[in-house]
Amino acid sequence: MSSDTATLSKSHEHWTGKVGFILSTAGSAIGLGSLWRFPYIAGQNGGGAFVILYLLFTFIIGVPVFLAELTLGRKTQKSSLAGYSKLTKPSSNWRLLGWVNILTCALILSFYGVVSGWCLSYTLMSLNQFSLGKSPEQIREVFTILSSSPGISLLWFALFLIINGGIINSGIRKGIEHWSKILMPALFIILIAMFFYSITLSGFGEAVRFVFYPDFSKLSGGSVLNALGMAFFTLSVGLGILITYGSYMRPKENIPYNGFWITLMTVFVSLMAALTIFPIVFTYGMEPTAGSGLVFQTLPIIFAKIPAGLLISTVFFALLLFAALTSTISLLEVLVANILENYSWSRAKATTFSTLLIFIIGIPSALAGSKALFPTWSAIYGKDFFSTVDYLTASWLMPLSGLCVTILAGWKLKKCVMIDEFSMGTNNKWLGPLWYFLLKWLAPLAVIVVILQEAGILKFN
């Protein structure tokens, strides 16, 4: 370790060990993206064909960029703003990529926190047996009432952000790592229990065919971009999270090994979520293309019909809440870490400022359902404010940021520097050249082709 790195290590907090890092980083990837977003996006894009594209993009594009961001973070021991400046000239334009990462994190957390607030609300609603005595139409209408109630949406959004701020304020070891070690095992236990319940349902076979049998006629150019965005979304690529978390790694930790397990965990949870939700949907004759309301409108109707529905509903929404927390704390940490490295602020002050900032930015998303703010937004932009931010971040900002990372790591920085840093801590030295080839050639080419297809410059059927 260089003297510079050693000096940084004294003032820069690190993970206590491999388990804490893997669970924390996997937690940042495994969130509502896997449990809420993946099932309904897969449902809207034809099921099996979309899943195949998602898996393909995850391993040939997402993973190389994922590993590159961890490598850059560990090498610089800095978050995105200071890290990109350290890797290049401080006056270079690469620092702008750090600002894009911060903007993307803030935008995602602003609408993600709203959805997470709904999860918090539905957990309490399930305990209160909100569906008791209601017809399917009335149960479905509850979500419409919730999402269109400005005061209630803001209340749950604020409470969820306060919980995040409390965790982040405790630091890396006592905050993020401590709670990830609690929340991630709990998440896996609940998800596996829900999965075994879904196996017993008559619609399980149909769900397996829907998720794994590809019908490519249902795909469009937009589906391809959605699959790329989902691969980046579920791996937390293009956000600065991985550079920040990589900066908390020690020099001898095995990046390929850790990255492999984190990726497997992320893909496993995404597929398990689909195989947990769709059997319930098919068993009770619901539509898998229900959209973002699939979790909040369709499933509660089903929970009201089945034995032990109160228990299953409460457990399911607690699962969503845990998943939300594991990822939102990483988004908030990006903002806090960059403030700490660039300004002489305490962690408490940086956390309070970041939490308040996200709440202010998230107000339009929280009020999108009620149209209390920007009532003509949908008429002008084709989507409400909430959906606009979702689409902009997942389908454009994250892939473009990921593309910039491939250019920086694969073309701007020296090959030997990147491979040496990547290979430090592993005995499988052959992985370095393979990873670098995918990062430099295949990943950027694939991202460019997908973006050009969505922009209408290239046209594939």
PASE-779999 format. One record per residue (C-alpha): x, y, z. Coordinates in steps of 0.001 Angstrom, whole numbers, plus 500000, padded with zeros to 6 digits. Example, Ala and Ser with C-alpha at 12.3 -4.5 7.8 and 13.67 -1.06 7.14 Angstrom:
# PASE-779999
512300495500507800
513670498940507140
***
This chain:
# PASE-779999
500000500000500000
501344503399499086
501932505992501798
499156508076500213
496676505209500527
497835504489504048
497218508105505018
493778507993503480
492946504792505315
493415506450508691
490795509092507976
488575507103505599
486127504620507119
486247501009505851
484095497893505998
484871495593508913
485139492579506615
484037490715503496
480577489753504784
479696493326505676
480833494595502280
478978491899500308
475732492318502250
475882496120502103
476686496240498378
474174493517497564
471650495473499607
472250498552497475
471529496464494380
468712494337495812
465935496754496496
462611497739495058
464317497455491671
464326493681492115
461100493243494076
458825496012492778
460223497227489458
461528493996487881
458249491981488010
456045494703486539
458590495761483870
459015492088482899
455225491739482805
454845494768480547
457575493562478171
456461490000477497
458046487976480287
460598485406479112
462157487309476211
462687490335478418
464170488163481181
466690486669478723
467728490146477577
467993491289481199
470267488361482087
472376488876478951
472821492592479604
473523491975483284
476473489674482650
478054491156479501
477431494852480199
476328495393483791
478927493235485533
482012494681483750
480862498232484579
479898497153488116
483413495772488694
484995498846487090
483217501195489504
484327499112492506
487884499101491143
487923502875490635
486524503417494127
489084501205495838
491957502726493893
491043506327494701
489614505741498214
487219508537497256
483598508984496223
482645510006492695
483451513742492665
486874513537494302
487545510117492759
487140511204489143
489238514299489852
491996512174491367
492021509738488431
492242512547485875
493336516163486044
491392518077488734
490375520592486088
489168517952483612
485549517484482585
485426513989484130
484383515602487410
481067516299485656
480405512543485676
480506512697489470
477880515434489405
475729513344487046
476022510442489527
474894512704492366
471996514093490312
470870510594489297
471023509343492904
469030512333494119
466363511904491422
466022508153491986
465824508548495754
463222511301495313
460698508938493660
462031505713495179
461404507177498613
457780507844497655
457283504178496686
459080503133499866
456695505326501849
453801503444500240
455445500182501408
455574501585504928
451914502574504672
450830499187503290
452630497351506095
450563499286508632
447422498938506481
447885495156506351
448147494987510130
444901496998510264
443248494542507836
442395497331505399
440956494911502821
438485493290505241
434956493431503839
435991495289500697
435295494275497103
438225493894494631
437352497281493143
437415498912496572
440749497290497451
442230498503494181
440834501962494814
442697502206498147
446003502639496309
444481505308494087
443272507135497190
446687506782498873
448720507935495860
446355510846495227
446347512017498847
449066514705498986
449304514968502769
449452511214503412
451966510571500601
454226513324501951
453886511978505512
455080508454504644
457747509799502316
459103512006505114
459019509199507707
460880506858505398
463574509467504712
463961510076508468
464628506348508972
467266506487506216
468862509557507723
469092507871511123
470938504892509640
473309507005507528
474091509321510438
475531506341512341
478298505907509754
479553502994507672
480153500305510298
477505501200512879
474977502373510282
475036500874506779
476997497699507549
475214496976510846
471728497310509402
472613495478506179
473663492471508271
470187492525509851
467994493495506905
469549491317504177
469183487954505976
465639488947506995
464872489834503378
466151486460502112
464222484498504750
460931486279503977
461397486008500201
462215482291500338
459205481657502595
456965483551500150
458480481606497237
457690478240498845
454141479438499375
453882480355495671
455058476865494654
451874475443496183
449628477591493958
448026476288490763
449418479193488745
453063478375489484
453571476388486266
452091479182484155
454309481678485956
457425479609485201
456469479514481506
455801483252481490
459137484117483145
461388481648481287
459689480880477955
460753483584475460
458296485068472981
460441487554471084
457450488866469131
456448490735472309
459692492719472365
460206496209470955
463127498597470764
461855500145473993
461910496702475617
465609496377474800
466401499716476442
464225498758479420
466201495522479794
469496497435479755
468137499982482222
466896497166484471
470315495472484397
471914498733485500
469136499494487997
469331496138489794
473151496326489979
473198500008491055
475466500831488101
475924504433486957
474993506005490283
478292506485492069
477177504021494764
479737501413493770
482585503920493600
481617505118497079
481288501581498458
484486500548496652
486305503378498418
485454501709501741
487190498470500609
490630497472501809
493377496945499176
493592493150499452
489872492402499100
488944490219496132
486896492365493742
486025489610491184
484956487178493910
482841489725495762
481354491033492515
480435487505491419
478477486782494604
476769490154494647
475640489699491030
474336486184491694
472420487419494736
470890490273492716
469793488044489816
468541485402492248
466327487886494095
464957489381490861
463958485971489494
462660484810492875
460528487945493118
458993487225489710
458382483567490642
456807484687493913
454484487352492505
453387485895489138
452085482545490528
449738484554492764
448723486719489789
448013483772487457
446292481667490112
443678484341490631
443305485341486984
444941488757487204
446919490502484454
450753490305484668
450934493566482685
449331495607485465
452269498020485643
453633499787488691
450364499131490541
450927495354490331
452243495192493890
449926497749495473
446677497145493567
446653493563492313
448310491586495115
446193493003497992
443074491763496179
444590488293496138
445792488470499742
442188489221500777
441039485919499217
443578483475500583
443881481809504008
446157483684506421
445944486677504087
446595489129506917
449871487415507824
451013486946504219
450138490539503266
451972492001506272
455031489825505706
455110490674501988
455011494434502490
457570494160505296
459751492380502725
459338495313500327
460129497752503122
463344495929504055
464365495789500390
463692499504500009
465841500386503030
468847498351501896
469015500300498639
467905503784499688
470559504046502382
473191503530499659
471648506283497525
471650508703500443
475220507723501368
476443508871497935
475233512395498648
476571512404502212
479968510923501273
480542513490498529
479671516337500904
482046514988503587
484920514746501093
484433518179499564
483284520277502528
484272520489506191
480900519300507429
480084516797510140
478274513604509124
475216514757511069
475054518068509191
475661516411505801
472980513786506501
470409516347507632
471056518555504597
470893515622502139
467689514238503674
465959517627503519
467172518143499930
465755514800498814
462451515550500503
462161518852498631
463121517267495291
460662514423495911
457630516625496582
456517516690492891
456742512865492704
454801512474495960
452112514805494619
452037513354491085
449008511180491825
447001514042493265
448042516525490553
448271519113493328
451497520312491679
452114520553487924
448582519369486997
449266519603483237
452587517684483363
451142514485481795
449489516392478965
452821518009478059
455328515205478695
453204512081478168
453846510744481684
453196512103485154
456145513630487020
456832510432488981
456983508249485831
459052510852483982
461769510793486650
461672506968486739
462081506699482956
464721509436482695
466984507920485355
466678504196484570
466547504359480778
468893507269480055
471011508666482894
472186505309484268
473127503745480876
474863506965479775
476777507160483069
477730503516482690
478962504238479163
481128507080480494
482641504721483085
483621502265480330
485283505090478379
487155506346481453
488276502940482736
488738501256479355
490137504070477215
491276507034479317
493218505279482103
496171502975481513
495346499302480948
498050498059483319
496812500335486112
493237499087485830
494124495389485539
496624495566488421
494055497194490715
491317494789489627
493548491719490134
494832492754493566
493550490245496103
492742487433493649
494822484463492482
492851484181489225
494949486644487248
493357485565483942
490144487337484977
491781490762484623
492364490680480837
488926489099480218
487187491745482320
489136494527480619
488204493253477140
484494493212478034
484782496649479641
486673498275476767
484955496738473758
481761494767474319
480053496801477065
480362500268475442
479447498938471995
476319497246473340
475234500351475281
475742502586472239
473736500252469980
470845500080472453
470777503865472919
470901504479469145
468048502016468716
465911503867471253
466797507206469661
465563505899466302
468950506233464594
469293502460464265
466225500354463550
466131496675464490
462986494560464369
***
